């Protein structure tokens, strides 16, 4: 289930990038370069919603929904409810070196001729 959802999420991301790059800016004509609204001033400064903007909105909603679903599935798989709780603290291990009598520190062998 999670693999199919991840594939669908990546597909939505890809199409969202393509659709956003295909759109032109609000004032892409020559009048927009000088601060005017250009030839589409009939519908106001924003204009009517085109097919590409409706597709963008739909893909953005799908992107958010699949992102949330992937997070819920990952938290359910983890069973803790948080991504931050995945790392467990490392337990301290006992040293394998023998201890000096009467101390808590292990004995460390010293080389006979250091530096030579």
C-alpha positions as CSV (number, residue, x, y, z in Angstrom):
1,X,0.0,0.0,0.0
2,X,2.7,2.4,1.0
3,X,4.7,1.7,-2.2
4,X,1.8,2.4,-4.5
5,X,1.0,5.6,-2.6
6,X,4.7,6.7,-2.8
7,X,4.7,6.0,-6.6
8,X,1.4,8.1,-6.9
9,X,3.0,10.9,-4.8
10,X,6.1,11.0,-7.1
11,X,3.8,11.0,-10.2
12,X,1.8,13.9,-8.8
13,X,5.0,15.8,-8.0
14,X,6.3,15.4,-11.5
15,X,3.0,16.6,-13.1
16,X,2.8,19.5,-10.7
17,X,6.2,20.7,-11.7
18,X,5.4,20.4,-15.4
19,X,2.0,22.2,-15.1
20,X,3.6,25.1,-13.1
21,X,6.4,25.5,-15.6
22,X,3.9,25.6,-18.5
23,X,1.9,28.5,-17.0
24,X,2.7,32.0,-18.0
25,X,3.0,34.8,-15.5
26,X,0.1,37.1,-14.6
27,X,1.4,39.9,-16.8
28,X,3.4,38.0,-19.5
29,X,2.5,40.4,-22.4
30,X,4.2,43.6,-23.3
31,X,1.9,45.8,-21.2
32,X,2.9,43.8,-18.1
33,X,6.5,44.9,-18.5
34,X,5.4,48.5,-17.9
35,X,3.0,47.7,-15.0
36,X,-0.2,47.6,-17.0
37,X,-2.8,44.8,-16.9
38,X,-2.7,44.3,-20.6
39,X,-5.5,42.9,-22.8
40,X,-7.1,40.7,-20.1
41,X,-8.4,43.5,-18.0
42,X,-12.0,42.5,-18.7
43,X,-11.9,40.0,-15.8
44,X,-10.0,42.3,-13.5
45,X,-6.3,42.1,-12.6
46,X,-6.3,38.4,-11.9
47,X,-8.3,37.1,-14.9
48,X,-10.5,34.0,-15.2
49,X,-9.1,30.7,-14.0
50,X,-7.7,28.8,-16.9
51,X,-7.5,25.1,-17.3
52,X,-3.9,25.0,-16.3
53,X,-4.6,26.9,-13.0
54,X,-7.4,24.4,-12.2
55,X,-5.1,21.5,-12.9
56,X,-2.4,23.2,-10.7
57,X,-4.9,23.5,-7.8
58,X,-6.0,19.9,-8.1
59,X,-2.5,18.6,-8.2
60,X,-1.5,20.8,-5.2
61,X,-4.4,19.4,-3.2
62,X,-3.4,15.8,-4.2
63,X,0.2,16.5,-3.3
64,X,-0.8,17.7,0.2
65,X,-3.2,14.7,0.7
66,X,-0.6,12.1,-0.4
67,X,2.1,13.8,1.8
68,X,-0.2,13.5,4.9
69,X,-1.1,9.9,4.1
70,X,2.5,8.9,3.7
71,X,3.3,10.5,7.1
72,X,0.4,8.7,8.7
73,X,1.5,5.4,7.2
74,X,5.1,5.9,8.3
75,X,4.0,6.8,11.9
76,X,1.7,3.8,12.0
77,X,4.5,1.5,10.8
78,X,6.8,3.1,13.5
79,X,4.0,2.6,16.1
80,X,5.3,5.5,18.2
81,X,3.5,8.3,16.3
82,X,6.5,10.4,15.8
83,X,9.4,10.3,13.4
84,X,11.7,11.7,16.0
85,X,11.4,8.7,18.3
86,X,12.9,6.3,15.7
87,X,16.4,6.5,17.1
88,X,16.9,4.5,20.2
89,X,19.6,5.6,22.8
90,X,22.7,3.5,22.6
91,X,23.3,1.4,25.7
92,X,26.8,1.6,27.4
93,X,28.7,-1.6,27.0
94,X,31.0,-3.1,29.6
95,X,34.7,-2.9,28.9
96,X,36.5,-6.2,28.3
97,X,39.7,-5.1,30.0
98,X,40.4,-6.2,33.5
99,X,40.0,-3.8,36.4
100,X,42.8,-2.7,38.8
101,X,42.1,-4.0,42.2
102,X,40.2,-1.3,44.2
103,X,39.4,1.0,41.3
104,X,36.7,1.4,38.7
105,X,39.0,2.0,35.7
106,X,40.4,-0.7,33.5
107,X,44.1,-1.3,33.3
108,X,45.8,-0.1,30.1
109,X,49.0,-1.8,29.0
110,X,51.9,0.6,28.6
111,X,54.5,-0.1,25.9
112,X,58.0,-0.7,27.2
113,X,59.8,1.6,24.7
114,X,57.5,4.5,23.7
115,X,58.7,6.5,20.8
116,X,61.2,3.9,19.5
